[in-house]
């Protein structure tokens, strides 16, 4: 979405709410932007103000806003909500590699499911769901299907990153250092994210997996069909 060039992209603006405004925990590799709002209303208004100038795309985490989104049906109904899901067997070790203090909530799938159901209730429509496995297995096909579902023209050129590190990622650069070394989504993991970590690396990770797996499976039933 960054490489398309026709969208204003916000990368996790609500992270400033969860980790600063609500001070849930101290997040590793997070360097807050000093002028960024830290309240739900402030961040929401920033997004809506930007949307008056050009189309926008916001990538964020459901658990950042789970305490607020149910009280704001007007905002939910105004945006086109889509959900990117990832198999917790992969996402949990991936997160744990970077933050060994990751919490059950931060795995995120339960919050995604609750968010998905709330959006469906408010809008009367089933939100778009896309699985990260499909995106990695056949990025071009997945992004064609996703773009079509959003009503956007598909740009093949947007599949290749031309920037070493997008400015939109700078405040969480430590979370994306390996991605910054690649030019495409489907490329193999390298460096720190390739370290040998599994669900057996810590006693509680299996519990995290068992908790979130049903939510992943429920969301996956609604995923876009992508040819492998």
Secondary structure, DSSP 8 states (H G I E B T S, - for coil): -TTTSSSEEEESTTHHIIIIIS-----TT----TTS--SHHHHHHHHHHHHTTS-EEEE--HHHHTTTGGG-HHHHHHS--EEEE--HHHHHHHHHHH-TT--HHHH-HHHHHHHHHHHHHHHSS--EEEEHHHHHHSHHHHHHHHHHHHT----GGGGS---SS-GGGGGGGGGSTTGGG-SSTTS---GGGGS---TTSSTTHHHHHHHHHHHHHHHHTTB-----
